[in-house]
Amino acid sequence: MSRLPPLRLLTTFEAVARLGSMREAATALNVTQPAVTQALKALEDHVGAVLIDRSTRPARLTEPGQQLARATRDGLDLIADTIEEIRTSIGLEDQRLTVACTMGLATHWLMPRLSDFYTRHPGFFVNVQVPPTDLPQMWPGTDLVLRYGRGTWTDGETLRLFDETVCPVGRPALVENLLAKGEGLDAAPLIHVRTVEARHWEGWTDYLSRRDLPKPRGPSHIFDNYVQAVQAALDGRGLMLGWRSITDTLVADGSLKSWPDGALDLGTAYFATAAPAAAKRPAVKAFVAWLGEGTECGKAECADLKSSSAEAFATFTEWESEADDLAFRDL
């Protein structure tokens, strides 16, 4: 016997449970009441339990009947929603795109800017996906990937968006207090981002080493993603490595303060890579053009982004493959 009964038995049962009457269910389904009764009996035989207490007037669902009614309603709703999504997606294929990026970039850089894209292109829809790794890939169904590194990817056409720098940041009161005491970064409370997937990203120890500063000896707070680290910094828990794309706005509005002369340029940048099969779609072309207009490459190197997908990637840069040596950060 199949684990699932025929769909008509479930739809009949759902109608009875929802309407509370076999007669009303028969009317709604445009069948006779004996047909409803027969369907319910067949469903009970399949389940192996009494679903409706017929000793009462009106008949009521038994406890197993209530369980099955909830599951049936949820299942049919999911089927209906999925069918609607499919119908909608078929009609909007040229109007939507899926962008993959890290949680930090999505939260602090992309999402705050999306309203401008929608204002300029009200007919397009952007789905933002955050993968469970800090290295977004061109998975099936992904149209565009925003990534940090050197631009050495070969899974699509790549556009350089903006250079990235890192600088320690913290609440203004904390930074000023440390400076007033004459304490350096090695003695400051530090906020770390550490995950198994982020071992290739550079952290505080690497930063201090590159700046020829002493190893950290102050208290530490460890988090497994950059969004949590930002919130901890805003709460005054310590100093974090602030990436330009993430913390510049917070520094500009006074929420965070940069450590004096702490900026470090690693020669890396953020890039947008479009899947070859999606590069010519109107929504993707418009989004890439919009990205170019709003970043460093915009007016100078990306003046022709709007004309075609080939022109949209006219300034794409090819780099020699040493990305892993300098790629770092859980964003």
C-alpha positions as CSV (number, residue, x, y, z in Angstrom):
1,M,0.0,0.0,0.0
2,S,1.2,3.5,-0.9
3,R,2.1,5.7,2.1
4,L,-0.1,8.5,0.7
5,P,-3.8,8.1,-0.1
6,P,-5.2,9.4,-3.4
7,L,-5.3,13.2,-3.5
8,R,-9.1,13.3,-3.9
9,L,-9.5,11.7,-0.5
10,L,-7.3,14.3,1.2
11,T,-9.1,17.2,-0.6
12,T,-12.5,15.8,0.5
13,F,-11.3,15.4,4.1
14,E,-9.8,18.9,4.1
15,A,-13.1,20.4,2.9
16,V,-15.1,18.5,5.6
17,A,-12.6,19.6,8.3
18,R,-12.6,23.2,7.1
19,L,-16.4,23.6,6.6
20,G,-17.5,21.4,9.5
21,S,-20.2,19.7,7.5
22,M,-20.3,16.8,5.0
23,R,-23.2,18.5,3.2
24,E,-21.4,21.8,2.8
25,A,-18.3,19.9,1.7
26,A,-20.3,18.1,-0.9
27,T,-21.7,21.3,-2.2
28,A,-18.2,23.0,-2.3
29,L,-16.7,20.0,-4.2
30,N,-19.7,19.6,-6.5
31,V,-20.2,16.0,-5.6
32,T,-23.0,14.1,-3.7
33,Q,-23.0,13.6,0.0
34,P,-22.7,9.8,-0.3
35,A,-19.5,10.4,-2.4
36,V,-18.1,12.4,0.5
37,T,-19.0,9.8,3.0
38,Q,-17.4,7.1,0.9
39,A,-14.2,9.1,0.4
40,L,-13.9,9.6,4.2
41,K,-14.4,5.9,4.9
42,A,-11.7,5.1,2.3
43,L,-9.3,7.6,3.9
44,E,-9.9,6.1,7.4
45,D,-9.2,2.6,6.0
46,H,-5.9,3.9,4.5
47,V,-4.8,5.7,7.7
48,G,-6.0,2.9,10.0
49,A,-7.8,5.2,12.4
50,V,-11.2,6.8,12.9
51,L,-10.9,10.4,11.7
52,I,-14.5,11.6,12.4
53,D,-16.7,10.9,15.4
54,R,-20.1,10.2,13.8
55,S,-21.8,9.7,17.2
56,T,-22.2,13.4,17.7
57,R,-24.3,15.9,15.8
58,P,-22.7,17.5,14.0
59,A,-19.9,15.0,13.5
60,R,-16.6,16.1,14.9
61,L,-12.9,15.4,14.2
62,T,-11.2,12.9,16.5
63,E,-7.8,13.6,17.8
64,P,-6.1,11.7,14.8
65,G,-8.5,13.6,12.6
66,Q,-7.4,16.9,13.9
67,Q,-3.7,15.9,13.4
68,L,-4.4,14.9,9.8
69,A,-6.5,18.0,9.2
70,R,-3.6,20.3,10.2
71,A,-1.1,18.4,8.1
72,T,-3.4,18.2,5.1
73,R,-4.2,21.9,5.3
74,D,-0.5,22.8,5.5
75,G,0.4,20.5,2.7
76,L,-2.3,21.7,0.3
77,D,-1.4,25.3,1.1
78,L,2.2,24.6,0.3
79,I,1.2,23.0,-3.0
80,A,-1.0,26.0,-3.9
81,D,1.7,28.5,-3.0
82,T,4.3,26.6,-5.0
83,I,2.1,26.5,-8.0
84,E,1.5,30.2,-7.7
85,E,5.2,30.9,-7.4
86,I,5.9,28.8,-10.5
87,R,3.3,30.7,-12.5
88,T,4.7,34.0,-11.3
89,S,8.3,33.1,-11.9
90,I,7.6,32.0,-15.5
91,G,6.1,35.4,-16.2
92,L,8.9,37.3,-14.4
93,E,11.9,35.4,-15.7
94,D,13.4,38.5,-17.5
95,Q,12.5,40.8,-14.6
96,R,14.2,39.1,-11.7
97,L,17.7,38.1,-10.7
98,T,19.4,36.2,-7.9
99,V,22.4,37.8,-6.2
100,A,24.7,35.8,-3.8
101,C,27.0,37.5,-1.3
102,T,28.1,37.1,2.3
103,M,25.9,38.0,5.3
104,G,28.0,41.0,6.2
105,L,27.9,42.5,2.7
106,A,24.2,41.8,2.3
107,T,23.3,43.4,5.7
108,H,25.6,46.4,5.7
109,W,26.3,47.2,2.1
110,L,23.8,45.8,-0.4
111,M,20.4,45.9,1.3
112,P,20.7,49.6,2.3
113,R,21.3,50.4,-1.3
114,L,18.7,48.3,-3.0
115,S,16.0,50.9,-2.6
116,D,17.9,53.1,-5.1
117,F,18.0,50.3,-7.6
118,Y,14.2,49.7,-7.3
119,T,13.6,53.4,-7.7
120,R,15.5,53.4,-11.0
121,H,14.2,50.0,-12.1
122,P,10.7,49.5,-10.6
123,G,10.0,46.6,-12.9
124,F,12.8,44.4,-11.6
125,F,13.0,42.0,-8.6
126,V,16.2,41.1,-6.8
127,N,16.5,37.9,-4.7
128,V,19.5,38.1,-2.2
129,Q,20.9,34.8,-1.1
130,V,23.4,34.4,1.7
131,P,25.3,31.0,1.4
132,P,26.4,29.1,4.5
133,T,30.0,29.8,3.7
134,D,32.0,33.1,3.5
135,L,33.0,32.2,-0.1
136,P,29.8,32.6,-2.3
137,Q,29.9,30.4,-5.4
138,M,28.1,30.5,-8.7
139,W,25.5,27.8,-7.7
140,P,22.8,26.8,-10.1
141,G,20.1,29.5,-10.2
142,T,22.5,32.2,-9.2
143,D,22.8,35.1,-11.7
144,L,25.4,37.3,-10.0
145,V,27.9,36.8,-7.2
146,L,29.5,39.6,-5.1
147,R,32.9,38.5,-3.8
148,Y,36.0,39.8,-2.1
149,G,39.5,38.9,-3.4
150,R,41.6,39.5,-6.5
151,G,39.1,38.8,-9.2
152,T,40.7,35.5,-10.4
153,W,37.4,33.6,-10.7
154,T,36.7,31.9,-14.0
155,D,33.0,31.1,-13.5
156,G,31.7,34.2,-15.3
157,E,32.6,37.7,-16.4
158,T,34.0,39.8,-13.5
159,L,33.7,43.5,-12.8
160,R,35.8,45.3,-10.2
161,L,33.5,47.3,-7.9
162,F,35.7,49.0,-5.3
163,D,39.0,48.6,-3.4
164,E,38.8,47.3,0.1
165,T,40.7,48.4,3.2
166,V,40.6,47.4,6.8
167,C,40.9,49.6,9.9
168,P,40.2,48.9,13.6
169,V,37.0,50.5,14.8
170,G,35.1,50.8,18.0
171,R,32.7,52.9,19.9
172,P,34.0,56.5,20.1
173,A,34.2,56.4,23.9
174,L,36.2,53.2,23.9
175,V,38.7,54.4,21.3
176,E,39.1,57.7,23.1
177,N,39.5,56.0,26.5
178,L,42.3,53.7,25.1
179,L,44.1,56.6,23.5
180,A,43.9,58.7,26.7
181,K,45.5,55.9,28.7
182,G,48.2,55.5,26.1
183,E,47.2,51.9,25.4
184,G,47.8,50.3,22.0
185,L,45.8,47.8,20.0
186,D,47.7,44.9,21.7
187,A,46.1,45.8,25.0
188,A,42.7,46.7,23.7
189,P,39.6,44.3,24.0
190,L,39.4,42.8,20.6
191,I,36.4,41.3,18.7
192,H,37.3,38.3,16.6
193,V,35.4,36.5,13.8
194,R,36.4,32.8,13.7
195,T,34.7,29.9,11.9
196,V,36.0,26.7,10.2
197,E,35.1,28.2,6.8
198,A,36.9,31.5,7.5
199,R,40.4,30.2,8.3
200,H,41.7,31.7,5.1
201,W,40.5,35.2,6.1
202,E,43.0,37.3,7.9
203,G,42.3,38.2,11.6
204,W,43.7,40.4,14.4
205,T,46.9,38.4,14.7
206,D,47.7,38.8,11.0
207,Y,46.8,42.5,11.1
208,L,49.0,43.3,14.0
209,S,51.8,41.3,12.4
210,R,51.5,43.2,9.1
211,R,51.7,46.5,11.1
212,D,54.7,45.3,13.1
213,L,52.7,45.7,16.3
214,P,52.9,43.5,19.5
215,K,50.7,40.4,19.7
216,P,47.3,40.9,21.4
217,R,47.2,40.4,25.1
218,G,43.9,42.0,26.0
219,P,40.5,40.3,26.5
220,S,38.8,38.8,23.5
221,H,35.3,38.3,22.2
222,I,34.8,35.6,19.5
223,F,31.9,35.4,17.1
224,D,31.1,33.2,14.1
225,N,29.9,35.9,11.7
226,Y,30.6,39.5,10.9
227,V,27.1,40.8,11.7
228,Q,27.4,39.6,15.3
229,A,30.8,41.2,15.5
230,V,29.5,44.6,14.3
231,Q,26.7,44.5,16.9
232,A,29.3,43.7,19.6
233,A,31.4,46.7,18.5
234,L,28.3,48.9,18.6
235,D,27.6,47.7,22.1
236,G,31.1,48.8,23.2
237,R,32.4,45.3,23.8
238,G,35.7,46.0,22.0
239,L,37.5,46.9,18.8
240,M,36.8,45.0,15.6
241,L,38.6,44.9,12.2
242,G,36.4,47.3,10.3
243,W,36.1,46.7,6.6
244,R,35.4,49.7,4.4
245,S,32.4,48.2,2.8
246,I,30.8,47.4,6.1
247,T,31.8,50.0,8.6
248,D,32.3,53.2,6.6
249,T,28.7,54.3,7.1
250,L,28.8,53.6,10.8
251,V,32.0,55.6,11.1
252,A,30.5,58.4,9.1
253,D,27.4,58.7,11.3
254,G,29.5,58.6,14.5
255,S,28.4,55.2,15.7
256,L,31.9,53.9,15.4
257,K,35.3,55.6,15.4
258,S,38.4,54.5,13.4
259,W,41.7,53.9,15.2
260,P,44.1,56.7,14.2
261,D,46.4,55.8,11.3
262,G,45.0,52.2,11.5
263,A,43.9,51.7,7.9
264,L,45.6,48.9,6.0
265,D,45.4,48.5,2.2
266,L,45.8,44.9,1.2
267,G,45.6,45.4,-2.6
268,T,42.3,43.5,-2.7
269,A,38.8,44.6,-3.8
270,Y,35.1,43.6,-4.2
271,F,34.0,42.1,-7.5
272,A,30.7,41.2,-9.2
273,T,30.7,38.1,-11.3
274,A,27.8,37.4,-13.7
275,A,27.0,33.9,-14.8
276,P,27.6,33.5,-18.6
277,A,24.0,32.3,-19.2
278,A,22.5,35.3,-17.3
279,A,24.8,38.1,-18.4
280,K,22.5,39.2,-21.2
281,R,19.2,39.2,-19.3
282,P,17.7,42.7,-18.9
283,A,17.6,42.5,-15.1
284,V,21.2,41.4,-14.8
285,K,22.4,44.0,-17.2
286,A,20.6,46.7,-15.4
287,F,21.9,45.6,-12.0
288,V,25.5,45.4,-13.1
289,A,25.2,48.8,-14.7
290,W,23.7,50.1,-11.4
291,L,26.6,48.6,-9.4
292,G,29.1,50.2,-11.7
293,E,27.5,53.6,-11.4
294,G,27.6,53.6,-7.7
295,T,31.2,52.4,-7.2
296,E,34.7,53.6,-8.0
297,C,34.7,52.3,-11.5
298,G,31.4,54.1,-12.3
299,K,32.0,57.3,-14.2
300,A,35.5,56.6,-15.5
301,E,35.9,52.9,-16.3
302,C,32.3,51.8,-16.5
303,A,30.8,54.5,-18.6
304,D,29.4,52.0,-21.1
305,L,27.8,49.6,-18.7
306,K,24.3,50.3,-19.8
307,S,24.6,49.5,-23.5
308,S,25.1,45.7,-23.5
309,S,26.3,42.9,-21.4
310,A,29.6,42.9,-23.3
311,E,30.0,46.6,-22.6
312,A,28.8,46.1,-19.1
313,F,31.9,44.1,-18.5
314,A,34.3,46.2,-20.6
315,T,36.4,47.0,-17.6
316,F,36.6,43.5,-16.2
317,T,40.0,42.7,-14.8
318,E,42.0,39.5,-15.0
319,W,44.3,38.8,-12.1
320,E,47.0,36.3,-11.6
321,S,45.9,33.5,-9.2
322,E,47.2,34.4,-5.8
323,A,43.8,35.2,-4.2
324,D,44.1,32.6,-1.4
325,D,47.2,34.3,0.0
326,L,45.4,37.6,0.6
327,A,41.8,36.6,0.8
328,F,40.5,37.1,4.3
329,R,37.5,38.2,6.4
330,D,34.1,36.7,7.3
331,L,31.7,39.1,5.7
